[in-house]
């Protein structure tokens, strides 16, 4: 049987700590860091239902004013045509 060297022990400890950190880390894009940005999605690429369609991915035209994408907070108003409010209801 091989004896453990200090280097092997250090490598195993670092791997175990790294794994634990990955498992317990919060998601990078938590729900609180996103906002709905209306009027920027391509046809069929919206994130959720709209006033005129029943589910995600069903918007009919590019930049449909009641279709949204979830984007990082603060980004929507920097995108041409982006709005924090739906223009249709």
Secondary structure, DSSP 8 states (H G I E B T S, - for coil): -----HHHHHHHHHHHHHHHHHHHS--TT-GGGEEEEET---TT--SS--SS-SSTT---STT-TT-EEEEETT-GGGSTT-BSS-S--
